[in-house]
């Protein structure tokens, strides 16, 4: 698979002197020009390249933002897309930068379109709509940008055909660890990174929500405990790259361009200390003869189990079908005890959990509590005060049809 370059652009603007109204609901080329001489806005453009062996099926990303120029933030654009490295200072030391910039003012930003397409470093990027808003991308792949180049657009903002020398980051070529496989890590572990030195741009590492500026000496040892993990299992990316920042006047806008060439490494974290592994049954009959659970932390898998229970679409308990593989876990209770459950399915699956009195019958009297409020990889919680002495059944189910995966359950019965 050849290297890809994905460009993504969303334009926002705050006008110091006047607010220019635009219609963000229409996808049209007939947009109002903005008098750049009176707006006094600053532009921030971010572009990212991922090498092919990063196993990310996209070209990279470029995102742009235009706002009032008094916020003192370098990478405004990335704040809009998810705040993964919203900086008010350029990383300069190995002491990690913890991105912490108040972005509430984005809600008041005027949004401006850049027309039907933009051009970045020779690539024509067409407008699309994603969850993050308007973005632009070139979907057929492309080689890593090298050297320098300009930006071109024609939309709400005045047309711009930039010949300024924005400097593109040199390719980050890593030699260790292997970027094509996932790496198993745990508490106290370290990872040794190695790369080819001398490329264009500063060497920056992103990990655990923080940003490290490294010396371009070709080697760095990362402490896994520098990130906060969710036991017993978690996963995370380490992104090692080269960054450049350059500025130019683009048709009256001061545009600051940040480019990244990043290699991604996938880490799978395990720390089962204090957790008990389960081999759950997938049906009510077998669960009735299994040892009931007590207060504790548990993990296991629903892989290979059947979909015997389904609450049905638009049901009164969760509102969603439960079409996934079922794990049925018995819990011994007495009247007055409170049962609390904190559970998740990993691997991108959407968990649904419910407590049943009679595990063989789905009805308003047998479903005691249920939750399916959030989506994939997230926790669901239920709390129920027992009115019976005996056994109730915790069902770990899911929205994804016939799908099973690893689960964790934190259970309290008291």
PEQUIDA-V281349 format. One record per residue. N is the residue number from 1. RES is the residue in three letters. PSI is psi in radians with two decimals (999 if undefined). Layout:
BEGIN
((N | RES | PSI) (N | RES | PSI))
END
This chain:
BEGIN
((1 | UNK | 2.24) (2 | UNK | 2.81) (3 | UNK | 2.60) (4 | UNK | 2.71) (5 | UNK | 2.01) (6 | UNK | 2.24) (7 | UNK | 2.40) (8 | UNK | 2.20) (9 | UNK | 2.22) (10 | UNK | 2.19) (11 | UNK | 2.28) (12 | UNK | 2.61) (13 | UNK | 2.46) (14 | UNK | 2.18) (15 | UNK | 2.17) (16 | UNK | -0.66) (17 | UNK | -0.54) (18 | UNK | 2.61) (19 | UNK | 2.11) (20 | UNK | 2.07) (21 | UNK | 2.39) (22 | UNK | 2.77) (23 | UNK | 1.83) (24 | UNK | -0.12) (25 | UNK | -0.26) (26 | UNK | 2.39) (27 | UNK | 1.56) (28 | UNK | 2.65) (29 | UNK | -0.26) (30 | UNK | 1.45) (31 | UNK | 2.70) (32 | UNK | 2.33) (33 | UNK | 2.57) (34 | UNK | 2.35) (35 | UNK | 1.75) (36 | UNK | -0.50) (37 | UNK | -0.41) (38 | UNK | -0.17) (39 | UNK | -0.67) (40 | UNK | 0.81) (41 | UNK | 2.82) (42 | UNK | 2.46) (43 | UNK | 2.52) (44 | UNK | 2.16) (45 | UNK | 2.28) (46 | UNK | 2.31) (47 | UNK | 2.38) (48 | UNK | 2.39) (49 | UNK | 2.32) (50 | UNK | 2.17) (51 | UNK | 2.77) (52 | UNK | -0.68) (53 | UNK | 0.12) (54 | UNK | -0.13) (55 | UNK | 0.64) (56 | UNK | 2.06) (57 | UNK | 1.15) (58 | UNK | 2.93) (59 | UNK | -0.42) (60 | UNK | -2.90) (61 | UNK | 2.55) (62 | UNK | 2.26) (63 | UNK | 2.38) (64 | UNK | 2.60) (65 | UNK | 2.38) (66 | UNK | 2.15) (67 | UNK | 3.07) (68 | UNK | 2.61) (69 | UNK | 0.39) (70 | UNK | 0.33) (71 | UNK | -0.34) (72 | UNK | 0.59) (73 | UNK | 2.33) (74 | UNK | -0.97) (75 | UNK | 1.22) (76 | UNK | -0.69) (77 | UNK | -0.73) (78 | UNK | -0.41) (79 | UNK | -0.69) (80 | UNK | -0.70) (81 | UNK | -0.28) (82 | UNK | -0.05) (83 | UNK | 0.48) (84 | UNK | -0.49) (85 | UNK | 1.21) (86 | UNK | 1.80) (87 | UNK | 2.54) (88 | UNK | 0.14) (89 | UNK | 2.58) (90 | UNK | 2.27) (91 | UNK | 2.35) (92 | UNK | -0.21) (93 | UNK | 2.99) (94 | UNK | -0.24) (95 | UNK | 2.14) (96 | UNK | 2.49) (97 | UNK | 2.17) (98 | UNK | 1.81) (99 | UNK | 2.11) (100 | UNK | 1.37) (101 | UNK | 2.27) (102 | UNK | 2.05) (103 | UNK | 0.30) (104 | UNK | -0.50) (105 | UNK | -0.21) (106 | UNK | -0.46) (107 | UNK | -0.43) (108 | UNK | 0.01) (109 | UNK | 2.37) (110 | UNK | 2.43) (111 | UNK | 2.29) (112 | UNK | 2.44) (113 | UNK | 2.63) (114 | UNK | 0.41) (115 | UNK | -2.94) (116 | UNK | -0.28) (117 | UNK | 2.71) (118 | UNK | 2.87) (119 | UNK | 2.22) (120 | UNK | 2.00) (121 | UNK | 0.58) (122 | UNK | -0.17) (123 | UNK | 2.33) (124 | UNK | 2.15) (125 | UNK | 2.15) (126 | UNK | 2.59) (127 | UNK | 2.36) (128 | UNK | 3.04) (129 | UNK | 2.19) (130 | UNK | -3.12) (131 | UNK | -0.54) (132 | UNK | -0.04) (133 | UNK | -2.75) (134 | UNK | 2.26) (135 | UNK | 2.88) (136 | UNK | 2.39) (137 | UNK | 2.75) (138 | UNK | 1.94) (139 | UNK | 0.04) (140 | UNK | 0.10) (141 | UNK | 2.90) (142 | UNK | 2.79) (143 | UNK | 2.85) (144 | UNK | 2.33) (145 | UNK | 2.48) (146 | UNK | 2.72) (147 | UNK | -2.07) (148 | UNK | 2.97) (149 | UNK | -2.93) (150 | UNK | -3.11) (151 | UNK | 2.53) (152 | UNK | 2.41) (153 | UNK | 2.94) (154 | UNK | 1.73) (155 | UNK | -2.42) (156 | UNK | -0.71) (157 | UNK | 2.64) (158 | UNK | 2.50) (159 | UNK | 2.45) (160 | UNK | 2.27) (161 | UNK | 1.54) (162 | UNK | 2.27) (163 | UNK | 0.14) (164 | UNK | 2.63) (165 | UNK | 1.44) (166 | UNK | 2.28) (167 | UNK | 2.14) (168 | UNK | 2.49) (169 | UNK | 2.49) (170 | UNK | 2.70) (171 | UNK | 2.35) (172 | UNK | 1.93) (173 | UNK | 1.88) (174 | UNK | 2.61) (175 | UNK | -0.22) (176 | UNK | 2.55) (177 | UNK | -3.09) (178 | UNK | 2.09) (179 | UNK | -0.14) (180 | UNK | -0.07) (181 | UNK | 2.77) (182 | UNK | 2.58) (183 | UNK | 2.28) (184 | UNK | 2.22) (185 | UNK | 2.89) (186 | UNK | -3.09) (187 | UNK | 2.39) (188 | UNK | -0.09) (189 | UNK | 2.77) (190 | UNK | 2.81) (191 | UNK | 2.31) (192 | UNK | 2.14) (193 | UNK | 2.49) (194 | UNK | 2.51) (195 | UNK | 2.86) (196 | UNK | 2.29) (197 | UNK | 2.91) (198 | UNK | 0.12) (199 | UNK | 2.98) (200 | UNK | 2.26) (201 | UNK | 2.84) (202 | UNK | 2.59) (203 | UNK | 2.09) (204 | UNK | 2.40) (205 | UNK | 2.31) (206 | UNK | 2.28) (207 | UNK | 2.29) (208 | UNK | 0.58) (209 | UNK | 0.14) (210 | UNK | 2.88) (211 | UNK | 2.24) (212 | UNK | 2.27) (213 | UNK | 2.13) (214 | UNK | 2.71) (215 | UNK | 2.51) (216 | UNK | 1.05) (217 | UNK | 0.06) (218 | UNK | 0.05) (219 | UNK | 2.50) (220 | UNK | 2.43) (221 | UNK | 2.13) (222 | UNK | 2.33) (223 | UNK | 2.04) (224 | UNK | -0.56) (225 | UNK | -0.05) (226 | UNK | -0.26) (227 | UNK | 2.74) (228 | UNK | 2.14) (229 | UNK | 2.74) (230 | UNK | 1.81) (231 | UNK | 2.81) (232 | UNK | -0.26) (233 | UNK | 2.50) (234 | UNK | 2.93) (235 | UNK | 2.69) (236 | UNK | 2.77) (237 | UNK | 2.51) (238 | UNK | 2.23) (239 | UNK | 1.97) (240 | UNK | 2.18) (241 | UNK | -3.13) (242 | UNK | 2.36) (243 | UNK | 2.49) (244 | UNK | 2.68) (245 | UNK | 2.27) (246 | UNK | 2.75) (247 | UNK | 2.66) (248 | UNK | 2.81) (249 | UNK | 2.04) (250 | UNK | 1.68) (251 | UNK | 0.71) (252 | UNK | -0.24) (253 | UNK | 2.34) (254 | UNK | 1.92) (255 | UNK | 2.18) (256 | UNK | 2.13) (257 | UNK | 2.17) (258 | UNK | 2.15) (259 | UNK | 2.54) (260 | UNK | 2.37) (261 | UNK | 1.86) (262 | UNK | 2.45) (263 | UNK | 2.33) (264 | UNK | 2.44) (265 | UNK | 2.30) (266 | UNK | 2.17) (267 | UNK | 2.36) (268 | UNK | 2.09) (269 | UNK | 2.41) (270 | UNK | 2.28) (271 | UNK | 1.61) (272 | UNK | 0.17) (273 | UNK | 2.15) (274 | UNK | 0.12) (275 | UNK | 2.57) (276 | UNK | 2.25) (277 | UNK | 2.39) (278 | UNK | 2.63) (279 | UNK | 1.44) (280 | UNK | 2.67) (281 | UNK | 2.74) (282 | UNK | 0.17) (283 | UNK | 2.85) (284 | UNK | -0.63) (285 | UNK | -0.85) (286 | UNK | -0.60) (287 | UNK | -0.51) (288 | UNK | -0.39) (289 | UNK | 0.05) (290 | UNK | 2.74) (291 | UNK | 2.27) (292 | UNK | 2.60) (293 | UNK | 2.66) (294 | UNK | 3.13) (295 | UNK | 2.26) (296 | UNK | 3.13) (297 | UNK | 2.29) (298 | UNK | 2.69) (299 | UNK | 2.80) (300 | UNK | -2.76) (301 | UNK | 2.59) (302 | UNK | 0.05) (303 | UNK | 2.34) (304 | UNK | -0.13) (305 | UNK | 2.73) (306 | UNK | 2.92) (307 | UNK | 1.42) (308 | UNK | -0.41) (309 | UNK | 2.32) (310 | UNK | 2.06) (311 | UNK | -0.26) (312 | UNK | 2.71) (313 | UNK | 2.47) (314 | UNK | 0.60) (315 | UNK | 2.84) (316 | UNK | -0.15) (317 | UNK | -0.79) (318 | UNK | -0.39) (319 | UNK | -0.11) (320 | UNK | 2.66) (321 | UNK | 2.64) (322 | UNK | 1.42) (323 | UNK | 0.02) (324 | UNK | 3.11) (325 | UNK | 2.48) (326 | UNK | 2.36) (327 | UNK | 2.20) (328 | UNK | 2.08) (329 | UNK | 2.07) (330 | UNK | 2.53) (331 | UNK | 2.22) (332 | UNK | 2.29) (333 | UNK | 2.78) (334 | UNK | 2.78) (335 | UNK | 2.30) (336 | UNK | -0.26) (337 | UNK | 2.57) (338 | UNK | 2.18) (339 | UNK | 2.09) (340 | UNK | 2.43) (341 | UNK | 2.33) (342 | UNK | 1.86) (343 | UNK | 2.72) (344 | UNK | 2.74) (345 | UNK | 2.36) (346 | UNK | -3.07) (347 | UNK | 0.46) (348 | UNK | 0.28) (349 | UNK | 2.64) (350 | UNK | 1.90) (351 | UNK | 2.58) (352 | UNK | 2.29) (353 | UNK | 2.53) (354 | UNK | 2.60) (355 | UNK | 2.38) (356 | UNK | 2.50) (357 | UNK | -0.99) (358 | UNK | 1.89) (359 | UNK | -0.28) (360 | UNK | -0.10) (361 | UNK | 2.26) (362 | UNK | 1.99) (363 | UNK | 3.03) (364 | UNK | -0.38) (365 | UNK | -0.36) (366 | UNK | -0.41) (367 | UNK | 1.93) (368 | UNK | -0.60) (369 | UNK | 2.65) (370 | UNK | 2.74) (371 | UNK | 2.36) (372 | UNK | 1.18) (373 | UNK | -0.42) (374 | UNK | -3.09) (375 | UNK | -2.66) (376 | UNK | 2.55) (377 | UNK | 0.10) (378 | UNK | 2.83) (379 | UNK | 2.57) (380 | UNK | 2.60) (381 | UNK | 2.44) (382 | UNK | 2.66) (383 | UNK | 2.31) (384 | UNK | 2.34) (385 | UNK | 2.13) (386 | UNK | 2.42) (387 | UNK | 0.19) (388 | UNK | 2.81) (389 | UNK | 2.15) (390 | UNK | -2.46) (391 | UNK | 2.32) (392 | UNK | 2.90) (393 | UNK | 2.17) (394 | UNK | 2.14) (395 | UNK | 2.15) (396 | UNK | 1.94) (397 | UNK | -2.98) (398 | UNK | 2.80) (399 | UNK | -0.59) (400 | UNK | 2.20) (401 | UNK | 2.17) (402 | UNK | 0.22) (403 | UNK | 2.48) (404 | UNK | 2.75) (405 | UNK | -3.11) (406 | UNK | 2.47) (407 | UNK | 2.78) (408 | UNK | 2.52) (409 | UNK | 2.18) (410 | UNK | 2.00) (411 | UNK | 2.35) (412 | UNK | 2.25) (413 | UNK | 1.87) (414 | UNK | 999))
END
